[in-house]
Amino acid sequence: MTIDRARELIQVQMGGGGYNRNAVRMILSEVHHFHGQSAVDQLIREFGLDQQYGLKVGTDFSSLRSRS
């Protein structure tokens, strides 16, 4: 997944509730896999995901990624 695609997908999820939060967490998991923690942290800051969904900079979302 590209960073630009992740931005598009996160933008769609903004403003929603719990299901949207989980979707954002899955997106961040994919970003972590392909681009690393610094890219995840940048997206959290860029979209204010700490305030919107309580997602903190430095959180490792890699365990959410499906192993299939």
C-alpha positions as CSV (number, residue, x, y, z in Angstrom):
1,M,0.0,0.0,0.0
2,T,1.3,3.4,-0.9
3,I,1.3,6.3,1.6
4,D,-1.0,8.2,-0.8
5,R,-3.5,5.3,-0.8
6,A,-3.4,5.1,3.0
7,R,-4.1,8.8,3.2
8,E,-7.2,8.4,0.9
9,L,-8.5,5.5,2.9
10,I,-7.9,7.2,6.3
11,Q,-9.7,10.4,5.0
12,V,-12.8,8.2,4.2
13,Q,-12.8,6.9,7.8
14,M,-12.5,10.3,9.5
15,G,-15.4,11.4,11.6
16,G,-16.9,7.9,12.2
17,G,-17.1,5.8,15.3
18,G,-15.7,2.5,16.5
19,Y,-15.8,0.7,13.2
20,N,-14.0,3.5,11.5
21,R,-11.3,3.5,14.3
22,N,-10.7,-0.2,13.7
23,A,-10.5,0.4,9.9
24,V,-7.8,3.1,10.5
25,R,-5.9,0.7,12.8
26,M,-5.9,-1.9,10.0
27,I,-4.7,0.7,7.5
28,L,-1.9,1.7,9.8
29,S,-0.9,-1.9,10.2
30,E,-0.5,-2.2,6.4
31,V,1.5,1.1,6.4
32,H,3.7,-0.3,9.1
33,H,4.4,-3.4,7.1
34,F,5.4,-1.6,3.9
35,H,6.9,1.7,5.2
36,G,7.7,1.3,8.9
37,Q,6.9,3.0,12.2
38,S,7.9,6.5,11.1
39,A,5.3,6.5,8.3
40,V,2.6,5.4,10.8
41,D,3.6,8.1,13.2
42,Q,3.5,10.7,10.5
43,L,0.0,9.7,9.5
44,I,-1.2,9.8,13.1
45,R,0.1,13.3,13.4
46,E,-1.1,14.4,10.0
47,F,-4.7,13.3,10.6
48,G,-4.8,14.0,14.3
49,L,-5.6,10.4,14.9
50,D,-4.6,10.8,18.5
51,Q,-7.4,13.3,19.1
52,Q,-9.9,11.6,16.7
53,Y,-9.5,8.0,17.8
54,G,-7.0,8.0,20.7
55,L,-4.2,6.4,18.5
56,K,-0.8,7.4,19.9
57,V,2.4,8.1,18.1
58,G,4.8,5.1,18.7
59,T,2.0,2.5,18.8
60,D,3.0,-0.7,17.0
61,F,0.0,-1.8,14.8
62,S,1.9,-4.6,13.1
63,S,0.2,-7.3,15.1
64,L,-3.2,-6.4,13.5
65,R,-2.0,-7.4,10.0
66,S,-3.4,-10.6,8.7
67,R,-0.9,-13.4,8.2
68,S,-2.5,-14.9,5.1
